[in-house]
Amino acid sequence: MPKIVIVYHSGYGHTKKAAEAVLAGATDAGADAKLLTVGELDDAGWAELDAADGIIFGAPTYMGGPSADFKKFADASSKPWFAQSWKDKVAAGFTNSATMNGDKHSTIAYFMTLAMQHSMIWAGTGMMPSNTKAATRNDLNFVGGFSGLLTQSPADASPDEAPPPGDLETAKAFGARIAAVTARWAGK
């Protein structure tokens, strides 16, 4: 059973809801998965990250990039970077923003760069987009992410209202995908 840590920041609760769906998908797929918020990361949390087979990064996209709280975590990851503690672990990422695009790819690219600096192995969604005339907002991968999970929550929607069910189902499928990739990569 692969061990996966989902380390994330959520400003208003929408990204937390996506993180919980990723967790559910990974757990349902047989992973020993855990959520850690960047603001509450202590020595035990850093040890969990070091012991994980896979790490999934998550943050809202604010002003074209990850939240400042997530970036603070990334900067603090210089100790595991120096020791190469995360080398050859599977890495993946997800983000949420108020608009369909919202420059979400900039956040995913930031996660990918962070993973590459840590010598990690990046895994994308492995999903085709729902991009036909028959597609509906609640189809899997409607937002169309390949390199990472993308979810959307209208600016005036509470976390009880968004992300929508299709995005949460996509998040579960993404969690299951990363669990399978991590199990294969870690030989578990």
Secondary structure as the mmCIF struct_conf table of DSSP 4:
data_model
#
loop_
_struct_conf.conf_type_id
_struct_conf.id
_struct_conf.beg_label_comp_id
_struct_conf.beg_label_asym_id
_struct_conf.beg_label_seq_id
_struct_conf.end_label_comp_id
_struct_conf.end_label_asym_id
_struct_conf.end_label_seq_id
STRN STRN1 LYS A 3 TYR A 8
BEND BEND1 GLY A 11 GLY A 13
HELX_RH_AL_P HELX_RH_AL_P1 HIS A 14 ASP A 28
TURN_TY1_P TURN_TY1_P1 ALA A 29 GLY A 30
STRN STRN2 ASP A 32 THR A 37
HELX_RH_3T_P HELX_RH_3T_P1 VAL A 38 GLU A 40
HELX_RH_AL_P HELX_RH_AL_P2 ASP A 43 ALA A 51
BEND BEND2 ASP A 53 ASP A 53
STRN STRN3 GLY A 54 TYR A 62
TURN_TY1_P TURN_TY1_P2 MET A 63 GLY A 64
STRN STRN4 GLY A 65 PRO A 66
HELX_RH_AL_P HELX_RH_AL_P3 ALA A 68 ALA A 76
TURN_TY1_P TURN_TY1_P3 SER A 77 SER A 77
HELX_RH_AL_P HELX_RH_AL_P4 SER A 78 ALA A 83
TURN_TY1_P TURN_TY1_P4 GLN A 84 ASP A 88
STRN STRN5 VAL A 90 SER A 97
BEND BEND3 ALA A 98 ASN A 101
TURN_TY1_P TURN_TY1_P5 GLY A 102 ASP A 103
HELX_RH_AL_P HELX_RH_AL_P5 LYS A 104 GLN A 117
TURN_TY1_P TURN_TY1_P6 HIS A 118 SER A 119
STRN STRN6 ILE A 121 TRP A 122
BEND BEND4 THR A 132 THR A 132
TURN_TY1_P TURN_TY1_P7 LYS A 133 ALA A 134
TURN_TY1_P TURN_TY1_P8 ARG A 137 ASN A 138
BEND BEND5 ASP A 139 ASP A 139
TURN_TY1_P TURN_TY1_P9 LEU A 140 VAL A 143
BEND BEND6 PHE A 146 GLY A 148
STRN STRN7 LEU A 149 GLN A 152
TURN_TY1_P TURN_TY1_P10 ALA A 155 ASP A 156
TURN_TY1_P TURN_TY1_P11 PRO A 159 GLU A 161
BEND BEND7 PRO A 163 PRO A 163
HELX_RH_AL_P HELX_RH_AL_P6 PRO A 165 ALA A 186
TURN_TY1_P TURN_TY1_P12 GLY A 187 GLY A 187
#
